[in-house]
Each structure stands twice: as structure tokens, then as C-alpha cells.
Amino acid sequence: MIVPSYQVLSSEQVRAVHAKSLELLENTGFSVPHERALNLLAQKGAKVDFSSRRVCFPPDLVEKVLEDVPREFTCAGRDPAFDLTVGFDAPPVCRSTGGAVNLFDFISQESRPVTLQDCRELAQLIDGLENTAVAAVQTPCDAPLPVYDIHALKAMLESGRKHIWALVTSSANLAYQIEMMLAVAGSAEALRQRPVCHGIVTVLEQFRFPMDEIERLLLYGRYSIPVKVPIVPMMGTVAPITILGTLVQANAEAIGSAVLIQLLCPGTPTWYYFFIQAMDKKTGGTIFMNPEIMLCSLGLIQMARHYRLPAAPSSFETNGSRLTDILYNNGSAVTLFALAGAFEHASTGCVDMSMGISKQGLVIGDDIWGQTKRLLAGFQTEEEAFASEAIKRVALGSGQFLTDEHTGQFVRKEAQYVPRILSYQTHTEWAQNPRHLAEEAQERVKDLLERHEVPPLDPALQLELNRIAAAAEKKAGCR
């Protein structure tokens, strides 16, 4: 794989961002309204103000604890064939968008609420896509509202075998999700070794961890389930208007969250995950991808690599719902972020500023990521790849490259990416069957849903997942 080289910060600027982030963590810190967590943090060397419930981290503590963050870990599929290694220098991956409430169709240009059946079909699609490594749960409208996140995870586990980002609404519901993870993994130790899902703990603006977020973290930590903390600043509203200011705030939140996780739940893996937004200076609205967001994200990828943490930018996030806009945003951001050294590229299938997901968009995003993976893979570098003798033979009139022995030697060794739907064709070829890209994508969706088979769960495991979901509904008063 080509060593990432695209950088927007000088070495001096990296040191400056780090120093100013340490300053914030030492003098501002986090609001943590959780008594047990405060006591644990105080015991581990953090500066805790119990009256204001604020925690600050001395610079030497931050530096020391950052060294303890796991550098590499496994995110497992329910089938080991789909296990993947997470690390700042591991082969990069992409995952689907998560939490969408609407399903968007690029052909009809219409959207409707996501259903549990959509969750099942999305899991099946992702299972069959060659380049998408991680699925994320959505927000189905037809599950009982208090436990929709439990049902959404159940549907994804039943219908796909790849690793899942399991979004959750509360620590109470997380307990049931973890029961499902334990059932799939087989035991607590198996779940620790091969977590089939990873979780989410959210830090809010102004450096606040709500109490239930800490409760969730402690539950994840009990089984060393990897945890993702979304850092979601919006330049000009809940973050400074300047790119560098947002960079410092986001970096402080990211490394501060990693330190908090290690102090409360030692050994729990995490990412350096961020999703930058910007205020539209004309309207006051939200922009999800533009040059300023890209610059800020590139700086954060560089900071993540400085700490040797796996960078996870929202590379596929985009504005609006037009396919042309989505392709433009994806084409520029995904390539740049990959060349900068990001590990996880988030949110394939994203539509309408994360509110929606598109099945057609998922297969398009899979093609985009396949092409990007090929770009990162580089090319043959052995001596014969220079082709000096072949060039000489052809130049002296011995034949053509097509029939030269060198071509036979390298025609398979020098890979050529073959896209599924972003095809190589002339206008003449296209005009013989002039279909829109969305129609090509829909054909791929239809083919996967009709032909790609996901082995069903063991009947005993299926019954156990049904039991857990029923117990959650009963506890929530849904039945």
C-alpha cells in the first residue's frame, strides 16, 4: 500500500495544535455528571471539581494515557471471513451511513420512512458488496419507538454477516443489545476477542458527556467492546468560525475522549472519529461537505496519525440529494482523505445531510471505494515491471506490446480495477442502451436482493434474539 503523504499541516502546526489541545484539556476539560466516573477519574490522576462536576486532564496524564490506547484491534463479523483489523496503518475500509430515518430513491427522487424490512435488505446488500466492510444500523419507523434500536440491530444481525456499528438510544437499551452480541459471539470472552459490533458514546458541544453516555461507556467497557465517539463540530456555531480553531477544538475533544475512555475502561479500543460541518454564512444553514470542511478534516486525519490512532472521517457525507452533487462530494473527499491516511471512510449511501440512506447510493459508494482501494494499492515495482527489454523489442520492430512476452507475464499481476456500475464505455456504446447511473445501480440492488444469499442464523440463536427483543419490549411497556 502507498504510504499516505497528503498533508495540510506543517510539523510546527501539528505541534501547535497538540499544545493548544493540551491547554484546553488542562484548563477547560469535560463536564462529566456521573459520581462514580468522577471518583474513578480522580483516582487515576485527573483534576476533578466535584462541585461543578468538571474534569480536567494534566498534560503529562494525557501524554501517558494516549500511549495506552490500543493501536490495533479486531472488529469481527458474525462469520470470521468478514473480520477486519482496525489500526492507523491497517488496510483502510468503508462503512455505510447510519441512523437514517428516510429511504431515498434516485430514480423516482422520492423518499419514505425506513422500515425494519429496509434494515434487513440493507444488511443483505452490504453483505454482498465486495468493498464495504462495515454496516451501520438505521432508524426504522415500524418498530416500537422505545426499543426501535434493539429491533434494528436484531434485523441487521439476522440479515448480514459483516461487522456492525450498533447505534443505541440509552444504557437501558444497550443492555439488551449487548445480550444479543453475547448470544451471537457465544460467550463474554468470545465477545471480548471478536466483538461483532462496536458502540457509540457521544460528547456534546462545550465538552459535555451526559450521564447516560458515561453509563453506556461503562457497559461497553465491561466487555472491551470498541467505542466510537463522534466529534461533530459545526464551524461558526458550536465551534470557532476559523478552520484552525475548529481543528483545535475537535482535536481536544478527540484525544480527551480517548483519554476518558482509557481511564474509565482500560484497554477499550476506540477510533479518532469526526464529522465536521460548517455554517452556511449566507443562510445560517448547515453545510456537510465543502473545501473548508475538507481542509479541516485533512488536518484532523494528520493529527490522528500523529497519535497513531485510526482516523475515521465522514468521507461520504454530502449535501443535498442530487446524485451529481453526491458524486462530486464523494469523488473529491474520499480520494483526498484516503491519500491523507484515513482508516475508516464513513457513510456510503448517505443522502440529504445524513437524514436519508439510498440502496442505490450504497452500491455506487461501494464502486467509488473499490476504485479508491485500487489507487492505494499502488503498482508492481519489481525489476521486470520497468519493461526496458519489452520497450526495446517493440521499438526495434519485433512486434506489439499486446503480443510481447512481457504482457503475458504481467497482464494478471498488474491489477486493473473493474467497476460494477461506474463502467468504462464510449458514448456510442452507452447510446445503444442509454441508462441513467441510478438505473444501473438499481439493477445491481435488485440482483443482490434476489440472488445474494446470507446463511440464516442457527435456529437456537434466532430464538434467543427473539426472546431478547420480546423482553426489551415488555420492559419498555410495549406489550
C-alpha positions in Angstrom: 0.0 0.0 0.0 1.3 3.5 -0.8 2.4 5.4 2.3 -0.1 8.3 2.8 1.6 11.6 2.0 -1.1 14.3 1.6 -0.7 16.7 4.5 -2.1 20.2 5.2 -0.2 20.9 8.4 3.5 21.6 8.8 5.3 19.8 11.6 5.3 23.0 13.6 1.5 23.4 13.2 0.9 19.8 14.3 2.9 20.6 17.5 0.9 23.8 17.9 -2.5 22.1 17.6 -1.4 19.4 20.1 -0.1 22.1 22.6 -3.3 24.1 22.3 -5.4 21.0 22.7 -3.5 20.1 25.9 -4.2 23.6 27.1 -7.9 23.1 26.6 -7.9 19.7 28.3 -5.9 21.1 31.3 -7.9 24.3 31.8 -11.4 23.6 30.4 -11.8 19.8 30.4 -15.1 18.0 30.3 -18.4 18.2 32.1 -19.0 14.6 33.5 -22.1 14.5 35.7 -21.5 10.9 36.9 -20.4 10.4 40.5 -18.7 7.0 40.1 -16.9 8.2 37.0 -15.7 11.3 38.8 -14.2 9.2 41.6 -12.5 6.9 39.2 -11.0 9.8 37.2 -9.8 11.5 40.4 -8.1 8.2 41.5 -6.4 8.0 38.1 -4.8 11.5 38.3 -7.4 13.7 36.7 -8.2 17.1 38.3 -11.8 16.8 39.4 -14.0 19.6 40.6 -16.8 17.7 42.3 -19.0 20.8 42.9 -19.1 21.7 39.2 -18.6 18.0 38.1 -15.9 19.1 35.7 -12.8 17.0 34.9 -9.5 18.4 33.6 -6.5 16.4 32.4 -2.9 17.4 33.2 -0.8 17.3 30.0 1.5 14.6 31.4 -1.5 12.4 32.1 -2.8 12.9 28.6 0.5 12.1 27.0 0.9 9.0 29.1 -2.7 7.6 28.6 -2.6 8.2 24.9 0.2 5.7 24.8 -2.1 3.1 26.3 -4.9 3.4 23.7 -4.9 0.1 21.7 -3.0 0.6 18.5 -4.7 -2.3 16.7 -7.8 -4.4 17.3 -10.3 -6.7 15.7 -13.8 -5.8 14.6 -15.5 -9.2 13.8 -18.2 -10.3 11.6 -20.7 -13.0 12.7 -18.8 -15.0 10.1 -15.0 -14.9 10.7 -14.5 -14.4 7.0 -15.6 -10.8 7.5 -13.3 -10.0 10.4 -11.2 -6.9 9.9 -8.2 -5.3 11.6 -8.6 -1.7 12.8 -5.4 0.3 13.1 -4.0 3.7 12.0 -1.9 1.9 9.4 -4.2 -1.1 8.7 -5.7 -1.5 5.2 -8.5 1.2 5.0 -12.2 0.3 4.9 -15.5 2.0 4.3 -18.8 1.6 6.1 -22.4 2.5 5.4 -24.1 5.6 6.8 -26.1 5.0 10.0 -29.1 6.3 11.8 -31.0 7.3 8.6 -34.8 7.9 9.1 -35.6 8.1 5.4 -35.0 5.8 2.4 -34.3 7.7 -0.8 -34.8 6.5 -4.4 -32.6 8.2 -7.0 -34.9 7.2 -9.9 -38.2 8.5 -8.5 -36.5 11.2 -6.5 -38.8 10.3 -3.6 -38.2 9.3 0.0 -40.2 7.4 2.6 -39.5 6.3 6.2 -37.1 3.5 6.7 -38.7 0.2 7.8 -37.4 -2.9 9.5 -37.6 -4.7 6.1 -35.3 -2.0 4.7 -32.9 -2.7 7.6 -32.9 -6.4 6.6 -32.4 -5.5 2.9 -29.6 -3.0 3.7 -27.8 -5.7 5.7 -28.2 -8.2 2.8 -26.9 -5.6 0.3 -23.8 -4.7 2.4 -23.2 -8.4 2.9 -22.9 -8.8 -0.8 -20.9 -5.7 -1.6 -17.2 -6.5 -2.2 -15.8 -3.3 -0.9 -18.0 -2.2 2.0 -16.6 -3.7 5.3 -18.9 -2.3 8.0 -22.7 -1.9 8.2 -24.4 0.6 10.5 -28.0 0.4 11.9 -30.7 2.7 10.7 -33.9 4.2 12.4 -36.9 2.1 11.4 -40.3 3.7 11.7 -42.3 0.5 12.2 -40.6 -0.8 15.3 -41.9 0.1 18.8 -40.4 3.5 19.4 -38.9 2.8 22.9 -37.0 -0.2 21.5 -36.5 0.6 17.8 -32.7 0.5 18.2 -32.9 -3.1 19.6 -35.1 -4.3 16.7 -32.9 -2.5 14.2 -29.8 -4.3 15.5 -31.6 -7.6 15.5 -32.7 -7.2 11.9 -29.1 -6.4 10.8 -27.7 -9.4 12.7 -30.2 -11.7 11.1 -29.7 -10.5 7.6 -25.9 -9.8 7.3 -22.6 -11.2 8.4 -20.4 -8.1 8.4 -19.3 -6.1 11.4 -22.0 -3.6 12.7 -21.9 -0.2 14.2 -24.8 -0.6 16.6 -26.3 2.8 17.4 -28.3 2.9 20.6 -30.6 5.4 22.4 -29.9 4.6 26.1 -27.9 2.4 28.5 -31.1 0.5 29.3 -31.5 -0.5 25.7 -27.7 -1.1 25.4 -28.0 -3.9 28.0 -30.3 -5.8 25.6 -28.1 -5.0 22.6 -25.1 -6.5 24.5 -27.2 -9.6 25.3 -27.7 -10.0 21.5 -24.0 -9.5 20.9 -23.2 -12.1 23.6 -25.6 -14.6 22.0 -24.0 -14.2 18.6 -20.4 -14.3 19.9 -21.2 -17.3 22.2 -19.6 -16.1 25.4 -18.3 -13.0 27.2 -14.7 -13.9 26.4 -15.5 -14.6 22.8 -17.2 -11.2 22.6 -14.0 -9.5 24.0 -11.8 -11.3 21.5 -14.1 -10.9 18.5 -16.6 -8.1 19.0 -19.4 -8.4 16.4 -20.5 -4.8 16.9 -18.9 -1.6 18.1 -20.7 1.1 20.1 -21.2 4.8 20.4 -20.7 7.3 23.2 -21.5 10.9 22.4 -19.7 14.1 23.6 -21.9 17.2 23.2 -20.8 20.7 22.4 -19.0 22.6 25.0 -17.2 19.4 26.1 -20.1 17.7 27.8 -20.6 13.9 28.4 -24.2 13.4 29.6 -24.6 10.9 32.5 -26.2 8.2 30.4 -23.4 8.4 27.9 -21.0 7.5 30.7 -23.3 4.7 31.8 -23.1 3.3 28.2 -19.3 3.6 28.2 -19.0 1.6 31.4 -21.2 -1.1 29.9 -19.2 -1.3 26.7 -16.0 -1.3 28.8 -17.2 -4.4 30.7 -16.7 -6.4 27.6 -14.0 -4.3 25.9 -16.4 -3.5 23.1 -14.8 -0.9 20.8 -16.4 2.5 21.2 -16.7 5.3 18.7 -17.1 8.9 20.0 -18.4 11.2 17.2 -16.7 14.6 17.2 -19.3 16.8 15.4 -18.3 20.5 15.5 -20.0 23.0 13.2 -17.7 25.8 12.2 -19.3 29.1 13.2 -22.0 27.8 15.6 -20.7 25.2 18.2 -17.1 25.6 17.1 -14.9 28.6 16.0 -15.5 30.2 12.7 -11.9 29.5 11.7 -10.7 26.2 10.3 -7.7 26.2 12.7 -9.9 26.9 15.7 -12.3 24.1 14.8 -9.3 21.9 14.3 -8.0 22.6 17.8 -11.4 22.1 19.4 -12.1 18.9 17.6 -8.6 17.5 18.3 -9.0 18.3 22.0 -12.4 16.5 22.1 -11.0 13.5 20.2 -7.9 12.9 22.3 -9.7 13.9 25.5 -12.4 11.3 24.8 -9.7 8.7 24.1 -8.1 9.5 27.5 -11.5 9.4 29.3 -12.2 6.0 27.8 -8.9 4.6 28.8 -9.1 5.9 32.4 -12.6 4.6 32.9 -12.4 1.4 30.8 -8.7 0.5 30.3 -8.0 -1.4 27.1 -11.2 -0.4 25.4 -10.5 0.3 21.7 -11.5 3.5 20.1 -11.2 5.5 16.8 -10.4 9.1 16.1 -13.8 9.7 14.6 -15.1 13.1 13.4 -17.8 14.6 11.2 -17.1 18.2 10.5 -19.9 20.6 9.4 -20.0 24.3 8.6 -22.5 27.1 9.0 -23.6 28.5 5.6 -22.6 32.1 6.0 -25.4 33.2 3.6 -28.3 31.4 5.1 -27.3 30.2 8.6 -28.0 26.6 7.5 -25.7 23.6 7.6 -23.1 22.5 5.0 -22.0 18.9 5.2 -19.1 19.0 2.7 -17.2 21.8 1.1 -13.5 22.8 0.7 -13.3 24.2 4.2 -14.6 21.0 5.8 -12.2 19.0 3.6 -9.3 21.1 4.8 -10.3 20.8 8.5 -10.8 17.0 8.0 -7.4 16.6 6.4 -5.8 18.4 9.3 -7.6 16.0 11.8 -6.5 12.9 9.8 -3.0 14.2 10.2 -3.4 14.7 13.9 -4.9 11.2 14.3 -1.9 9.7 12.5 0.4 11.8 14.8 -1.2 10.0 17.8 -1.1 6.6 15.8 -4.9 6.4 16.1 -7.2 5.1 13.3 -8.7 8.2 11.7 -12.4 7.8 10.7 -13.6 10.8 8.8 -17.1 11.0 7.3 -15.7 10.8 3.8 -19.0 10.0 2.1 -21.1 12.7 3.9 -22.7 15.1 1.4 -25.0 18.0 0.8 -28.5 17.5 -0.6 -30.0 14.7 -2.6 -28.9 15.2 -6.2 -26.8 12.3 -7.4 -24.5 14.7 -9.3 -23.7 16.6 -6.0 -23.2 13.4 -4.1 -20.8 12.0 -6.8 -18.8 15.3 -6.8 -18.5 15.4 -3.0 -17.6 11.7 -2.7 -15.1 11.8 -5.6 -13.1 14.7 -4.1 -13.3 13.9 -0.4 -12.9 10.1 -0.4 -9.8 10.3 -2.6 -8.2 13.1 -0.6 -8.9 11.6 2.8 -7.6 8.2 1.6 -4.4 9.7 0.4 -4.0 11.5 3.7 -4.1 8.2 5.5 -7.6 7.8 7.0 -8.5 4.3 8.1 -12.4 4.2 8.0 -14.3 6.1 5.4 -17.8 6.6 6.7 -21.3 6.9 5.3 -21.7 5.3 1.9 -25.3 5.6 0.8 -25.7 8.9 2.7 -28.4 11.3 1.3 -29.9 14.6 2.4 -27.3 15.5 5.0 -27.4 12.2 6.9 -31.2 12.1 7.2 -31.5 9.5 4.4 -30.0 6.4 3.0 -30.2 5.1 -0.5 -29.8 1.5 -1.6 -28.7 2.7 -5.0 -26.3 5.0 -3.2 -24.8 2.1 -1.3 -23.7 0.2 -4.4 -22.4 3.5 -6.0 -20.4 4.2 -2.9 -19.1 0.6 -3.0 -17.8 1.2 -6.5 -16.2 4.5 -5.5 -14.4 2.9 -2.6 -13.3 0.0 -4.8 -11.6 2.4 -7.1 -10.0 4.3 -4.2 -8.7 1.0 -2.7 -7.1 0.2 -6.1 -5.5 3.7 -6.1 -4.0 3.0 -2.7 -2.7 -0.4 -3.7 -0.1 1.0 -6.0 1.7 -0.9 -8.7 4.3 -3.6 -9.4 7.8 -2.4 -8.6 10.0 -5.4 -9.4 12.8 -5.0 -11.9 10.9 -6.6 -14.7 8.0 -4.1 -14.3 10.2 -1.4 -15.8 9.7 -3.2 -19.1 13.0 -2.0 -20.5 13.6 -5.0 -22.7 10.0 -5.1 -23.9 10.2 -1.4 -24.9 13.4 -2.2 -26.8 11.9 -5.2 -28.6 8.9 -3.3 -29.7 10.8 -0.2 -30.7 13.1 -2.3 -32.9 10.2 -3.7 -34.7 9.8 -7.2 -33.2 6.0 -6.8 -32.8 3.5 -5.2 -30.5 3.1 -4.9 -26.7 -0.1 -6.9 -27.0 1.8 -10.0 -28.2 5.0 -9.4 -26.3 6.0 -12.0 -23.6 6.2 -9.2 -21.0 2.5 -8.5 -21.4 1.8 -12.2 -20.8 3.9 -12.1 -17.7 2.2 -9.0 -16.2 -1.3 -9.0 -17.6 -2.7 -10.6 -14.4 0.0 -9.4 -12.0 -0.7 -5.7 -12.7 -4.3 -5.5 -11.5 -6.9 -3.4 -13.3 -9.9 -2.3 -11.3 -13.2 -3.4 -12.9 -16.1 -1.3 -11.6 -19.6 -2.8 -11.2 -21.6 0.2 -12.4 -19.2 3.2 -13.0 -18.3 1.4 -16.2 -15.7 2.2 -18.9 -17.7 2.8 -22.1 -17.7 5.2 -25.0 -20.7 7.5 -25.8 -21.5 5.2 -28.8 -21.7 2.2 -26.5 -23.8 4.0 -23.9 -26.2 5.3 -26.6 -27.1 1.8 -27.5 -28.6 1.4 -24.1 -28.7 4.9 -22.6 -29.5 4.2 -18.9 -29.0 6.6 -16.0 -26.5 5.7 -13.4 -29.3 5.4 -10.9 -30.9 2.7 -13.1 -27.6 0.8 -13.3 -27.4 1.0 -9.5 -30.9 -0.2 -9.1 -30.2 -3.2 -11.3 -27.3 -4.1 -9.0 -29.5 -3.7 -5.9 -32.2 -5.9 -7.5 -29.7 -8.5 -8.4 -28.1 -8.6 -4.9 -31.5 -8.8 -3.2 -32.7 -11.6 -5.4 -29.5 -13.6 -5.8 -27.2 -12.9 -2.8 -27.9 -15.4 -0.1 -27.0 -14.8 3.6 -26.9 -18.1 5.6 -29.7 -17.9 8.2 -28.9 -17.9 11.9 -28.8 -21.1 13.8 -32.5 -21.7 15.0 -31.5 -21.7 18.7 -29.7 -18.3 18.2 -32.7 -16.9 16.3 -35.0 -17.9 19.2 -32.6 -16.3 21.7 -32.6 -13.0 19.7 -36.4 -13.2 19.5 -36.6 -13.7 23.3 -34.3 -10.7 24.0 -36.3 -8.4 21.8 -39.5 -9.5 23.4 -38.1 -9.0 26.9 -37.0 -5.5 25.9 -40.5 -4.7 24.6 -42.1 -6.0 27.8 -39.7 -3.9 30.0 -40.5 -0.8 27.9 -44.2 -1.4 28.2 -44.7 -2.1 24.5 -46.6 -5.3 25.1 
